[in-house]
């Protein structure tokens, strides 16, 4: 027996009770800190999702610009190297252009037959003599398609074969 009149078994049981009851759960400060940390993490994830959603159409625009530049470049490279009739007279539109040089300096005005969805794209064509690069008579054709701040350029060569 103890001096206070309690048995050792009762004293041990009271200590165990105090140990169990000392802290069970979270304090208000810990709960507020947890909420702040979780809120910051959720805000970060949502901002990344927002940025991704806003820029999800960019690859489509880039792909459309590349397809447009590719089709125009192919149209130009299929034309003759030099003017077959020897004169530029009567060549007033794409359907009458008969050689690569006819496209030099052309832009959107010459491509009015494009679908309305592609009207926002700005087209610029440059044709220049570039025989020194390939070592044969060649013309370098550069087609640049721009939409907003993004620009796609495609280059091809037309040789005199």
Buried (B, 14 or more C-beta within 10 A) or exposed (E): EEEEEEEEEEEEEEEEEEEEEEEEEEEEEEEEEEEEEEEEEEEEEEEEEEEEEEEEEEEEBBEBBBEBBBEBBEBBBEBBBBBEEEEEEEBEEBEEBBBBBBBEEBEBEBBEEBEEEBEEBBBBBBBEEBBEEEEEBBBBBBBBBBBEEEBBBBEBBBEEE
